[in-house]
Amino acid sequence: MDIYGSIQDAKLHQLLPFVLLYIGPETMLPLASALAAVGGVLLLFWQRLVGLIRKFWRFLFRKNG
């Protein structure tokens, strides 16, 4: 039995609107804060991250000769 069939059998699709109404902006603030922190760290170290990737790429595909 697939997941979609299980959801229909359990009548969970009728509860979905109520679950979505329960999730308000105040419950999303911690998630938004965590995503902003990850984005900030990426922006801080973007040049070094790209440099490491380039160095690794050159190491993998260098010509022996």
Sequence and secondary structure as in RCSB ss.txt:
>XXXX:A:sequence
MDIYGSIQDAKLHQLLPFVLLYIGPETMLPLASALAAVGGVLLLFWQRLVGLIRKFWRFLFRKNG
>XXXX:A:secstr
  HHHHHHHHTGGGTHHHHHHH  HHHHHHHHHHHHHHHHHHHHTHHHHHHHHHHHHHHHT    
